[in-house]
């Protein structure tokens, strides 16, 4: 069982990670756009696969931080990219 001090530190760390995630969202969306435009090249990966992977990452991280609507939107984007 965690001590109150450990729980407080964990809560602070999670809040900092959540803030960083929010701050990085515009860049993540640009990365998806760049992948779809073929501007991002990952060896052994098609641009569409890169865009899908990025959307999937947003989806999972958003869910982890309880951003339900963002997670759902990222899932819809992931599906749209796949189709």
DAVENGI-V28506 format. One record per run of one state. SS is the DSSP state (hx for helix, st for strand, lp for the rest). FROM is the first residue (numbers start at 0). LEN is the number of residues. Records with the same first field share a line. If there is no record, write none. Layout:
# DAVENGI-V28506
SS: FROM-LEN + FROM-LEN
This chain:
# DAVENGI-V28506
lp: 0-3 + 36-5 + 42-2 + 45-1 + 64-3 + 82-1
hx: 3-33 + 46-18 + 67-15
st: 41-1 + 44-1
